[in-house]
């Protein structure tokens, strides 16, 4: 029972938590990219509708 491993420090726990969050975020972004690649092309008109309305009023 003479373990020389000390308990994780607060900084180590934070690093591990941030690393896990980064991996999760990366997986989510990759999944979004894959779904966009397999979907149909974007058919929305270029630009913002609100900006086009403002130009008409001028």
C-alpha positions in Angstrom: 0.0 0.0 0.0 2.9 2.3 -0.5 1.8 4.0 -3.7 4.1 6.7 -4.8 1.4 8.2 -7.0 -0.1 11.3 -5.5 -3.7 12.3 -6.1 -4.4 14.5 -9.1 -3.9 18.2 -8.4 -6.5 20.7 -9.3 -4.5 21.8 -12.3 -4.3 18.3 -13.6 -8.0 17.8 -13.3 -8.7 21.0 -15.1 -6.3 20.0 -18.0 -8.0 16.7 -18.3 -11.5 18.3 -18.3 -10.4 20.8 -20.9 -8.9 18.1 -23.1 -12.1 16.1 -22.9 -14.2 19.1 -23.9 -11.8 19.9 -26.8 -12.1 16.3 -28.1 -15.9 16.4 -27.8 -16.1 19.7 -29.6 -13.8 18.5 -32.4 -16.0 15.3 -32.8 -19.1 17.5 -33.0 -17.6 19.8 -35.6 -16.4 16.9 -37.7 -19.9 15.4 -37.6 -21.4 18.7 -38.7 -18.9 18.9 -41.6 -19.7 15.4 -42.7 -23.4 16.1 -42.7 -23.0 19.2 -44.7 -20.9 17.4 -47.3 -23.5 14.7 -47.8 -26.4 17.2 -48.0 -27.6 19.2 -51.0 -26.1 22.4 -52.1 -27.1 25.6 -50.3 -29.9 27.3 -52.2 -30.2 30.4 -50.1 -29.9 33.7 -52.0 -26.6 35.5 -51.5 -26.4 38.2 -48.9 -28.7 39.2 -46.1 -32.4 40.0 -46.9 -32.3 42.8 -44.4 -29.4 44.6 -46.2 -31.2 44.3 -49.5 -34.4 45.9 -48.0 -32.3 48.9 -46.7 -30.8 49.5 -50.2 -34.3 49.7 -51.7 -35.4 52.4 -49.3 -32.5 54.7 -50.1 
